[in-house]
Amino acid sequence: MSRTITIICNTALHVHRSRMTLIEALQSRGAEIILISPYDESVEALREKGVRHEHVNMSQYGKNPISEIATYRDIRAALRRHRPSICLCYTIKANTIGALAAQSLAVPVINNIAGTGRAFEGSGSLLRRLVITLYTISLRRSARVFFQNSDDLDFFLRHGMVQSELAQGIPGSGVDLNKFEPSFEFPSMPVFLYVGRLLISKGAKMYIDAAREMCQRGVKARFLLVGERLDESRYITAQDIEFFTAQKGCEYLGQVPPNRIRDVLASCSFLVLPSFYGEGVPRTLLEAGAVGRPIISTDSVGCKDVIRHMVNGLKIAPRDQDELVAAMCRAAGMETNALGTMGRQGREIVERQFDERIVIRAYLNECQRLLTGFGPVVA
């Protein structure tokens, strides 16, 4: 029987950053991995790890029916060429269009619901109704549907989008505790860090506005901004970044490659993610916790699974700029001992609840169930 496993995702970068340990575990059991995604700079790094790549055009936010039909046909054609035994789907387009393409060829699909993004905003919106319909159709024939947080699992069950016997919760994407070793040495001056796509809904604009206000107040601190910015309305503008970097102590580092994220996290005092986006479980919060860095984040879907107020960081209300500034000012005044205590407690939370091995075990056991001779069930 074929041991070819395809991964469908809207970016190779996501797979390179978040799925390499899973890929290595699958390869160790003899599986050949083929990624179906748009080409980006991470493809070559994946090829060096033995992952084959099939380019397809797959827009992240596009809603043009003609383009989406073309994407479906391209994915289906790629699947027909390789005839995989299992298909793993990540992100909305892959979980709907990609899953339908795989199911049309009788390929078993394992979905991963990593947050809802903006798809379900507005209770009566046409986009919301369309996405619910697409999920309902695509997930009913899935072999397994993993959910990264309980809020999304409850939402899908409540709206009849997934059968309860197919649904299973997992702790986000997990984090590789070996790659993200902790360090409890903190910089002498407070250093705040934002890591993530520079989406307004992920709190990027709130963060840079908070940094600017703190600079105007004379708070002695550094502010680092890391992430990809696109020329789309959902992202902060180039002018926003110019205003940010014009402030003393404010620096934009661009998009940092996966092999440098650990060191960037270790260089800060606090990781700040004031997100009100439809998150799964933000990987950057897990990586910060693994490195031993306190976090400032919100009581919103996905984020609240990680943040414990005054335990591993400071919890704030979503969209509350004043509360964010107050939390960052409070953090700037914390002693090193307090930072170390929060950092150690954050590491313990990640070790106990978000170890990547939990996620990998769930995937390996599903593959063993679907593919005879794939290997023993992992306890």
ROKELO-667293 format. One record per residue: residue in three letters; x negated, y negated, z negated of N, C-alpha, C in turn. Coordinates in steps of 0.05 Angstrom, whole numbers, plus 32768, in hexadecimal, padded with zeros to 4 digits. Example, Ala and Ser with C-alpha at 12.3 -4.5 7.8 and 13.67 -1.06 7.14 Angstrom:
// ROKELO-667293
ALA7EF880727F647F0A805A7F647EF880427F64 SER7EFF802D7F727EEF80157F717EFE7FFF7F63 
This chain:
// ROKELO-667293
MET7FEF801880008000800080007FEE7FE78000 SER7FF77FD3800E7FE87FBA80107FE57FAD7FF4 ARG7FCD7FA27FEF7FC97F937FD77FC47F767FDE THR7FCF7F6D7FF37FCE7F507FFA7FE37F417FEB ILE7FDA7F2C7FDD7FEC7F1B7FCE7FE97EFE7FDA THR80007EF37FE27FFF7ED77FEC80087EC47FD5 ILE7FFC7EAD7FD680047E977FC4800E7E807FD6 ILE80267E767FD180307E5F7FE080327E477FCD CYS80267E317FD580257E197FC580227E017FD7 ASN802A7DE97FCD80297DD27FDF800E7DC57FDE THR7FFB7DCD7FCD7FE07DC37FCE7FCC7DD97FC6 ALA7FB67DDA7FD47FA17DED7FCD7F937DE47FB3 LEU7F927DC97FAF7F867DBE7F967F937DCA7F7D HIS7FAE7DCC7F7D7FBC7DD77F667FB37DF37F60 VAL7FB07E037F767FA87E1F7F737F8C7E217F69 HIS7F7A7E117F747F5E7E117F6C7F5B7E097F4E ARG7F6A7DF57F467F677DEB7F2B7F757DFD7F16 SER7F8C7E087F1E7F9D7E157F0A7FA07E337F0C ARG7F987E407F227F9E7E5C7F267F867E6E7F2B MET7F6E7E637F287F567E737F2E7F537E8B7F1C THR7F587E887F027F557E9F7EF07F697EB57EF7 LEU7F817EAE7EFE7F957EC17F077F8B7ECF7F21 ILE7F817EBF7F347F787ECA7F4D7F617EDE7F48 GLU7F4F7ED77F377F387EE97F307F427F037F23 ALA7F577F017F137F627F197F067F707F2B7F1B LEU7F7E7F1F7F2E7F8A7F2E7F447F757F3B7F56 GLN7F607F2B7F5C7F4A7F367F6D7F3C7F4E7F5F SER7F3A7F4C7F447F2C7F627F367F3C7F7C7F38 ARG7F557F7A7F3F7F667F927F427F687F9A7F60 GLY7F577F8E7F707F567F967F8C7F687F867F9F ALA7F757F717F957F877F617FA67F777F4E7FB8 GLU7F817F4B7FD17F777F367FE27F8A7F1E7FE0 ILE7F807F067FDB7F907EEF7FD77F907EDD7FF0 ILE7FA87ED57FF97FAA7EC3800F7FBB7EAB8005 LEU7FB17E9380087FBF7E7B80007FCC7E6F8019 ILE7FE67E6A80177FF57E5C802C7FFB7E408022 SER7FEF7E2C802E7FF27E1080247FE77DFD8039 PRO7FED7DE380367FDE7DD080477FC07DD18040 TYR7FB07DCA80547F937DCA80507F8C7DB18040 ASP7F7B7DB4802C7F6E7D9D801E7F527DA58016 GLU7F447D9380097F277D9780047F227DAF7FF1 SER7F367DB97FE37F327DD07FD17F327DEA7FE0 VAL7F3A7DEB7FF97F3B7E0480087F207E11800A GLU7F0B7E01800F7EF07E0D80127EE77E197FF8 ALA7EED7E0C7FE27EE57E187FC87EF47E327FC3 LEU7F0D7E337FCB7F1C7E4C7FC87F117E627FDA ARG7F097E5B7FF37EFD7E6F80057EE47E7A7FF9 GLU7ED47E6A7FEB7EBC7E747FDE7EC27E887FC9 LYS7EDA7E877FBF7EE37E9B7FAA7EF27EB27FB7 GLY7EF17EB57FD17EFC7ECC7FDF7F1A7EC97FE6 VAL7F257EB07FE37F417EAC7FEA7F437EA38007 ARG7F537EB280167F597EAA80327F6E7E948032 HIS7F6E7E8480487F817E6D80497F8F7E6C8063 GLU7FA97E6780617FBA7E6280797FC67E468076 HIS7FC07E3580897FCA7E1A80887FE77E198092 VAL7FF87E0B808280137E04808B80187DE88082 ASN80287DD9809280307DBF808980477DC28075 MET80437DB7805D80577DB8804880577D9E8038 SER806A7D8D803E806A7D73803080737D778013 GLN80677D668002806E7D687FE5808A7D5C7FE0 TYR80907D457FED80A87D377FE780BB7D357FFF GLY80B37D3F801680C37D3C802F80DF7D48802D LYS80F27D3B803B810E7D44803B81197D478057 ASN81077D46806B81107D48808681177D65808D PRO81307D6B809481387D87809881287D9480AE ILE81217D8580C381127D9180D980F67D9A80D0 SER80E97D8880C080CF7D8F80B580D07DA780A2 GLU80E57DA8809280E77DBE807F80ED7DD9808D ILE80FC7DD880A381017DF080B380E67DFA80C0 ALA80D77DE680C980BD7DED80D580AA7DF980C0 THR80AB7DEF80A8809B7DFA809280A37E17808C TYR80BE7E1C808B80C87E37808780BD7E4A809D ARG80BF7E4180B680B67E5280CC80987E5880CA ASP80887E4380C3806B7E4780C280647E5A80AB ILE80717E578094806B7E69807E80737E868085 ARG808A7E88809180947EA3809980817EB080AD ALA80777EA080C080647EAB80D4804A7EB480C6 ALA80407EA480B380287EAC80A5802C7EC68095 LEU80437EC8808880497EE08079804C7EF9808B ARG80577EF580A2805A7F0B80B5803E7F1580BE ARG802C7F0280C180117F0A80CA80037F1B80B5 HIS80077F14809C7FF77F21808680067F378077 ARG80217F37807A80317F4C806D80287F528050 PRO802A7F3E803F80227F41802380357F548014 SER802B7F5F7FFE803B7F707FED804A7F607FD8 ILE803F7F487FD1804C7F367FBD80467F1A7FC5 CYS80597F087FBF80557EEB7FC580597EDC7FAB LEU80467ECB7FA480487EBA7F8C804D7E9D7F95 CYS80627E917F8A806A7E777F9380687E627F7D TYR805C7E4B7F8480597E347F7180637E1B7F7F THR806E7E097F70807A7DEF7F7880947DF37F87 ILE80A47DDD7F8880C07DDF7F9080C37DEA7FAD LYS80B37DDF7FC080B67DE77FDC80AF7E057FDF ALA809A7E0E7FD180927E2A7FD280A77E3C7FC5 ASN80B37E337FAF80C67E437FA080E17E457FAF THR80E67E347FC280FF7E347FD180FA7E3D7FED ILE80EE7E2C7FFD80E97E32801A80D67E4A801C GLY80C07E49800D80AD7E5F800F80B87E7A8006 ALA80C87E797FF080D47E927FE680E87E9D7FFA LEU80F87E8C8006810B7E95801A80FD7EA28032 ALA80E77E97803A80D77EA2805080CD7EBE8049 ALA80C37EC1803080B87EDB802880CF7EEF8025 GLN80E57EE7801A80FC7EF9801681087F038030 SER81067EF2804581107EFA805F81007F11806B LEU80E87F15806180D67F2A806A80D57F418055 ALA80E67F3F804080E77F53802B80CE7F54801B VAL80C17F3E801880A97F3C800680B27F337FEB PRO80AB7F437FD680B37F3B7FBA80A67F207FB2 VAL80B67F0F7FA580AE7EF47F9E80AD7EF17F80 ILE80977EE67F7680967EDD7F5A80947EBF7F5A ASN80A87EB27F4F80A97E957F4E809E7E8A7F34 ASN80947E727F35808A7E647F1D80967E487F1E ILE80A87E437F0B80B67E297F0980A57E177EF6 ALA80957E067F0280837DF57EF3808E7DD87EF1 GLY80A67DD67EE580B27DBC7EE380C47DB67EFB THR80D47DA17EF880E87D9B7F0D80E17D817F1C GLY80CC7D737F1380C57D5A7F2080DC7D467F20 ARG80E27D3A7F3780F87D277F3981107D347F47 ALA810F7D4E7F4C81237D5B7F5C813F7D5B7F4F PHE81417D5A7F35815B7D5C7F2881637D427F1B GLU81567D2C7F22815F7D127F1881797D097F25 GLY818A7CFD7F1681A47CF37F2081B87D0A7F23 SER81CB7D0B7F1081DC7D227F0E81ED7D277F28 GLY81F27D127F3782037D167F4F81F47D127F69 SER81DA7D127F6881CA7D0C7F8181CB7D237F94 LEU81C97D1C7FAE81C97D307FC381B17D427FC1 LEU81997D367FBA81817D467FB781847D5A7FA1 ARG818F7D527F8B81927D647F7481A47D7C7F7C ARG81BA7D777F8A81CC7D8C7F9281BF7D9F7FA6 LEU81AF7D937FB881A17DA37FCC818C7DB57FC0 VAL817D7DAA7FAD81687DBA7FA081747DD07F8F ILE81897DCA7F8181977DDF7F7181A17DF67F83 THR81AC7DEE7F9A81B57E027FAD819E7E137FB8 LEU81887E067FC081717E157FCA81667E287FB6 TYR81637E1E7F9D81597E307F88816B7E477F83 THR81857E427F8281997E577F7D81977E6D7F92 ILE81947E657FAB81927E787FC181777E887FC0 SER81617E797FBC81477E857FBE81417E977FA5 LEU814A7E8F7F8E81427E9E7F7681527EB77F71 ARG81697EB97F7E817B7ED17F78816E7EEB7F82 ARG815B7EE97F95814E7F017F9F81317F037F96 SER81297EF37F83810D7EF57F7981097F0D7F68 ALA80EF7F167F6780E87F2C7F5580E57F237F38 ARG80DB7F0A7F3580D87EFE7F1A80D67EE07F1D VAL80E17ED27F0A80E07EB57F0A80D47EAC7EEF PHE80BC7EA27EEF80AF7E987ED780B67E7A7ED3 PHE80BB7E737EBA80C07E577EB380AC7E4D7E9F GLN80A17E367EA4808B7E2B7E9480957E1E7E7A ASN80AF7E177E7980B97E0D7E5F80D67E157E5C SER80DF7E147E4380FA7E1E7E3D81107E0C7E47 ASP810B7DF27E49811F7DDF7E5381277DE67E70 ASP81137DEB7E8181197DF27E9C81277E0D7E9E LEU811E7E207E8E812B7E3A7E8E81497E387E87 ASP814F7E287E72816B7E247E69817B7E167E7F PHE816E7E027E8D817C7DF37EA281837E067EB9 PHE81717E167EC281767E287ED8818B7E3D7ED1 LEU818A7E477EB9819E7E5B7EB081BA7E4E7EAE ARG81BB7E367EA381D47E287E9F81E27E217EB9 HIS81D27E1C7ECE81DD7E157EE881DF7E2D7EFB GLY81DA7E447EF181DD7E5C7F0181C97E5F7F17 MET81B17E537F14819D7E537F29818B7E6B7F28 VAL818B7E7A7F12817B7E917F0F81897EA67EFD GLN81867EBF7F0381927ED47EF381807ED87EDA SER818D7EDB7EC3817F7EDD7EAA816B7EF47EA9 GLU81717F0A7EB781607F217EB681467F1D7EC7 LEU81467F097ED8812F7F027EE8811D7EED7EDC ALA81287EDE7EC9811A7EC77EBE81097ECF7EA6 GLN80F17EC37EA580DE7EC87E8F80CE7EAF7E89 GLY80CC7EA77E6F80BC7E907E68809F7E977E64 ILE808E7E857E6D80717E877E6980677E6C7E5E PRO80507E6C7E5180467E537E4580377E417E59 GLY80477E347E6B803B7E237E7F802A7E337E92 SER80147E267E9A80007E347EAB7FEB7E417E99 GLY7FEC7E3A7E7F7FD77E447E6D7FBD7E357E72 VAL7FA97E3B7E637F8F7E2E7E667F797E427E60 ASP7F637E417E707F4D7E537E6C7F3C7E497E55 LEU7F3E7E567E3E7F317E4D7E267F127E507E28 ASN7F097E617E3A7EEC7E647E3D7EE07E4C7E4C LYS7EEE7E437E617EE57E2C7E717EE87E127E62 PHE7EFC7E107E517F017DF77E437EFA7DFA7E25 GLU7EE07DFC7E217ED77E007E057EDA7DE57DF6 PRO7EDF7DE77DDC7EE47DCF7DCD7ECA7DC07DC5 SER7ECD7DA67DC27EB87D957DB77EC57D817DA4 PHE7EBA7D7F7D8C7EC77D6D7D797EB57D557D73 GLU7EA47D4F7D857E947D367D847EA27D217D94 PHE7EA87D0A7D887EB77CF57D957EA67CDC7D9A PRO7EAC7CCD7DAF7E9D7CB57DB47EA07CA07D9E SER7E8B7C907D9A7E8C7C7C7D847EA27C677D89 MET7EA77C607DA27EBD7C4E7DA87ED47C5E7DB3 PRO7EED7C587DAB7F047C677DB57F057C677DD4 VAL7F097C7F7DDF7F0C7C827DFC7F267C907E02 PHE7F377C827E127F517C8D7E197F4F7C977E36 LEU7F5D7CAC7E3C7F5B7CB97E577F777CC27E61 TYR7F7C7CBB7E7A7F947CC57E887F897CD77E9E VAL7F947CF07E9F7F8D7D027EB57FA77D0D7EC1 GLY7FA97D0A7EDB7FC17D147EE97FC67D057F02 ARG7FDA7D0E7F127FE27CFE7F297FEB7CE37F1F LEU7FE57CCE7F2E7FEB7CB37F2580077CAB7F2C LEU801A7CBC7F2380367CB87F2680417CA57F11 ILE80537C937F19805F7C827F05806E7C937EF0 SER807B7CA87EF9808B7CB97EE6807A7CCA7ED4 LYS80607CCD7EDA804E7CDB7EC880427CC77EB4 GLY80497CAE7EB680407C9A7EA280277C8C7EA9 ALA801E7C8F7EC280047C827ECA80067C637EC8 LYS801D7C587ED180217C3B7ECF80237C327EB2 MET80317C417EA280327C3B7E8580177C3B7E79 TYR80067C4E7E807FEB7C507E757FDA7C387E7C ILE7FDA7C307E957FC87C1A7E9D7FD37C007E92 ASP7FEE7BFD7E8F7FF97BE57E837FF27BE47E65 ALA7FF27BFB7E587FEB7BFC7E3B7FCD7BF57E38 ALA7FBC7BFF7E4A7FA07BF97E487F9B7BDB7E4C ARG7FA97BCF7E5F7FA67BB27E647FAF7BA27E4B GLU7FC57BAA7E3F7FCF7B9C7E277FBB7B9F7E10 MET7FB07BB77E0C7F9D7BBA7DF77F837BAA7DFB CYS7F7B7BA87E147F647B977E1A7F697B7A7E14 GLN7F817B717E1A7F897B557E157F8B7B507DF7 ARG7F917B657DE77F927B627DCA7F767B637DBD GLY7F637B6A7DCD7F477B6C7DC37F417B867DB6 VAL7F507B9B7DBB7F4A7BB67DAF7F317BC07DBD LYS7F1E7BC97DAD7F057BD37DB97F097BF17DBF ALA7F0A7BF67DD97F0E7C127DE37F087C127E01 ARG7F047C2B7E0B7F017C307E277F1A7C3F7E31 PHE7F207C3A7E4B7F387C467E567F307C527E71 LEU7F347C6D7E747F2C7C7B7E8C7F467C857E9A LEU7F467C847EB47F5C7C8C7EC57F527CA07ED9 VAL7F5E7CB87EDA7F567CCD7EEC7F6E7CD87EFA GLY7F6C7CDA7F157F827CE77F237F857CDD7F40 GLU7F957CEB7F4F7F9A7CE47F6B7FB07CCF7F6E ARG7FAB7CBC7F7F7FBF7CA87F857FC67CA97FA3 LEU7FE07CAB7FA97FE97CAB7FC57FF87C917FCB ASP7FF97C8A7FE480077C727FEC80257C787FEF GLU80317C7E7FD9804E7C847FD8805A7C757FC1 SER80747C707FC380827C5F7FAF80817C6B7F93 ARG807E7C857F91807F7C927F7780657C8E7F67 TYR80507C857F7580357C827F6980307C657F62 ILE801E7C617F4F80157C467F4980077C3B7F62 THR80057C217F647FFA7C157F7C7FDC7C117F7A ALA7FCF7C0C7F917FB27C057F917FAD7BEC7F81 GLN7FC07BD97F827FBE7BC17F737FBE7BC67F55 ASP7FCF7BD97F4C7FCF7BE17F307FB47BEA7F27 ILE7FA67BFA7F377F8C7C037F307F787BEC7F30 GLU7F7A7BDA7F437F687BC37F437F6B7BB27F29 PHE7F847BAD7F217F897B9F7F087F7E7BAE7EF0 PHE7F817BC87EF17F777BD97EDB7F597BD77ED9 THR7F4B7BDB7EEE7F2D7BDB7EEE7F217BC07EEA ALA7F327BAB7EEE7F287B8F7EE97F247B8A7ECB GLN7F317B9A7EBA7F2E7B977E9D7F147BA47E94 LYS7F077B977E827EEE7BA27E767EF47BBD7E68 GLY7EE47BD27E6F7EE87BEB7E627EFB7BFE7E6F CYS7F077BF57E867F1B7C057E947F0E7C107EAE GLU7F0F7C2A7EB27F027C367EC87F137C4B7ED6 TYR7F147C4A7EF07F237C5E7F007F0E7C717F0C LEU7F107C8B7F057EFD7C9F7F0D7F067CAF7F26 GLY7F1D7CA87F307F277CB77F487F307CD37F41 GLN7F307CE47F547F397D007F507F207D117F49 VAL7F1F7D1A7F317F087D2A7F277F0C7D477F2F PRO7EF77D547F397EF97D707F417EFD7D827F28 PRO7F0A7D997F2C7F107DAB7F157EF87DB27F03 ASN7EE07DB47F0F7EC97DBC7EFF7EBE7DA67EED ARG7EC97D8E7EF07EC17D777EDF7ED57D6F7ECB ILE7EED7D7A7ECC7F037D717EBA7EFC7D757E9D ARG7EF07D8C7E977EE97D917E7B7ED77D7C7E6F ASP7EC37D747E7E7EB07D5F7E747EBD7D447E72 VAL7ECF7D3E7E857EDD7D247E837EEF7D237E6A LEU7EFC7D3A7E657F0D7D3B7E4D7EFC7D387E33 ALA7EE57D457E337ED47D457E1B7EC97D297E16 SER7EC97D187E2B7EBE7CFD7E287ED17CE97E1B CYS7EEB7CF17E177EFF7CDF7E0D7F057CE47DEF SER7F147CD17DE37F1E7CD57DC87F3A7CDF7DC8 PHE7F4A7CD57DDB7F677CDC7DDD7F6E7CDF7DFB LEU7F7D7CF57E007F897CF87E1B7FA57CED7E1A VAL7FAC7CDB7E2C7FC67CCE7E2C7FD67CD67E45 LEU7FEE7CE17E4080007CE87E56801D7CE07E4E PRO80247CC77E54803F7CBD7E4C80547CC47E61 SER80567CDE7E6880677CE77E7E80857CE87E77 PHE80957CE17E8B80B27CE67E8A80BA7CF57EA3 TYR80A77D027EAF80AA7D137EC780B67D2E7EBF GLY80C17D3C7ED380CB7D577ECE80B47D6B7ECE GLU80A57D6C7EB8808D7D7C7EB680947D9A7EB2 GLY80807DAB7EB780817DC67EAE80767DC67E92 VAL805D7DCC7E8E804E7DC57E7780347DB87E82 PRO80307D9E7E7E80197D917E8B7FFF7D9E7E84 ARG7FF17DA77E987FD77DB57E947FC37DA37E87 THR7FC47D897E8D7FB07D777E817FB37D757E63 LEU7FCB7D787E587FCF7D797E3B7FC27D927E2F LEU7FC57DA97E3D7FBA7DC27E347F9C7DC17E35 GLU7F917DB67E4A7F737DB57E4D7F687DA27E38 ALA7F757D8C7E337F6C7D797E1E7F6C7D877E02 GLY7F827D967DFD7F837DA47DE47F6D7DB97DE1 ALA7F687DC77DF77F537DDB7DF77F377DCF7DF1 VAL7F337DB77DFC7F197DA97DF87F177D9D7DDC GLY7F2E7D9C7DCE7F2E7D907DB37F337D737DB3 ARG7F437D697DC67F497D4D7DC77F667D487DBF PRO7F6B7D357DAD7F867D2E7DA67F957D227DBE ILE7FAF7D237DBE7FBE7D1A7DD57FD47D067DCC ILE7FDB7CF47DDE7FF27CE37DDB80057CE97DF2 SER801D7CF37DEC802F7CFA7E01804C7CF77DF7 THR805F7CFF7E08807B7CF87E03808B7D107DFA ASP80A37D097DF080B67D1D7DE880C87D247E00 SER80BB7D2B7E1680CA7D317E2F80C57D4E7E37 VAL80D37D587E4B80D27D747E5380B57D7B7E5A GLY80AB7D917E4F80907D9A7E55807C7D8F7E41 CYS807C7D757E3F80697D687E2C806F7D6F7E0F LYS80887D707E0880907D767DED80897D927DE5 ASP80837DA47DF8807B7DBF7DF2805F7DBF7DE6 VAL804F7DAA7DEB80337DA97DE2802F7D967DCB ILE803B7D7E7DCC80357D697DB980427D6F7D9E ARG80337D6C7D88803D7D6E7D6D80347D547D5F HIS80477D437D5880417D297D4D80317D2B7D34 MET801A7D1D7D3480077D1B7D1D7FFB7D367D17 VAL7FFD7D497D297FEF7D637D277FD97D647D3B ASN7FE17D647D557FCC7D647D6A7FCD7D4A7D7B GLY7FDC7D367D707FDC7D1D7D7E7FF47D0C7D75 LEU7FFC7CF97D8680127CE77D8080287CEA7D95 LYS80407CEE7D8C80577CF17D9E80667CD77DA0 ILE806D7CCF7DB9807C7CB77DBD80957CBD7DCE ALA80A77CA97DCE80BF7CAC7DDE80B97CA77DFC PRO80C67CB67E0E80C17CB17E2A80C97C947E32 ARG80BA7C887E4480BF7C6E7E5080BD7C577E3C ASP80B27C5B7E2580B17C467E1080957C3A7E10 GLN80927C247E1E80787C177E21806D7C0D7E06 ASP807E7C017DF680757BF77DDC806B7C0D7DCA GLU80797C247DCA80717C3A7DBA80577C467DC3 LEU80527C467DDE80397C4F7DE880227C3E7DDF VAL80257C247DE180107C117DD9800B7C157DBB ALA80207C177DAB801D7C1A7D8E800D7C347D88 ALA80147C4A7D9680067C637D917FE97C617D99 MET7FE37C547DAF7FC77C527DB87FB77C407DA5 CYS7FC37C2B7D9B7FB67C1A7D877FB17C297D6E ARG7FC47C397D667FC17C4A7D4E7FAA7C5D7D52 ALA7FA97C6A7D697F947C7D7D6F7F797C707D6F ALA7F777C577D797F5E7C497D7B7F527C437D5F GLY7F637C437D4B7F5A7C3D7D307F557C567D1F MET7F577C6E7D2B7F547C867D1C7F367C8C7D17 GLU7F307C977D007F157C9F7CF97F0E7CB97D08 THR7EF47CBF7D0A7EEB7CD67D187EF67CF07D0B ASN7EF77CF07CF17F017D087CE37F1E7D0E7CEA ALA7F2E7CF97CED7F4A7CFE7CF47F4C7D087D11 LEU7F3B7CFD7D237F3B7D077D3E7F337D247D3F GLY7F1F7D2B7D2F7F157D477D2F7F2A7D5A7D25 THR7F397D517D107F4F7D627D067F647D677D1B MET7F6D7D527D287F817D557D3D7F767D667D54 GLY7F5D7D627D5B7F527D717D717F517D8F7D6B ARG7F497D967D527F487DB27D4A7F647DBE7D49 GLN7F777DAF7D407F937DB97D3F7F9E7DBD7D5C GLY7F967DAB7D6E7F9E7DAD7D897F927DC77D96 ARG7F797DCC7D907F6C7DE47D9B7F7B7DFD7D90 GLU7F827DFD7D777F8F7E147D6B7FAB7E197D78 ILE7FB97E037D7E7FD37E067D8C7FD07E127DA7 VAL7FBC7E097DB67FB77E147DD17FAF7E317DCF GLU7F9D7E387DBD7F957E547DB97FAC7E667DB3 ARG7FBE7E5C7DA27FD47E6D7D987FEB7E707DAD GLN7FF07E5A7DBC80087E5A7DCC80037E587DEA PHE7FEC7E4E7DF37FE97E477E0F7FD07E547E1B ASP7FC67E697E107FB07E787E1C7FB87E827E37 GLU7FA77E7C7E4B7FAD7E847E677FB07EA27E6A ARG7FA47EB27E587FA77ECF7E5A7FC37ED87E57 ILE7FD47EC97E487FF07ED07E467FFE7ECF7E61 VAL7FF87EB97E7080037EB67E8B7FFA7ECB7E9E ILE7FE07ED07E9E7FD47EE47EAF7FDF7F007EAA ARG7FE37F067E907FEE7F207E88800A7F247E94 ALA801A7F0E7E9380357F0F7E9E80357F157EBC TYR80227F087ECB80207F0C7EE780167F287EEE LEU80027F317EE07FF77F4C7EE6800C7F617EE1 ASN801B7F5E7ECC80307F727EC680467F727EDB GLU804D7F5B7EE680607F5A7EFB80557F677F15 CYS803C7F617F1B80307F6D7F32802E7F8B7F30 GLN80287F957F1880277FB27F1380427FBE7F17 ARG80577FB07F0E80727FBA7F11807A7FBC7F2F LEU80717FA97F3F80797FA77F5B80677FB77F6D LEU804E7FBC7F65803A7FC87F77802E7FE07F6A THR80367FF87F74802C80117F69800E80137F69 GLY8002801B7F537FE6801E7F517FD680057F4E PHE7FE37FEF7F487FD67FD57F457FC47FD47F2C GLY7FCB7FE47F197FBB7FE47F007FCD7FE67EE8 PRO7FC27FEB7ED17FD37FF07EB97FE17FD67EB0 VAL7FF77FDA7EA280047FC47E947FF27FB97E7F VAL7FF17F9E7E7D7FE07F907E6A7FF07F8B7E51 ALA7FE67F957E3B7FF57F917E217FF17F757E17 
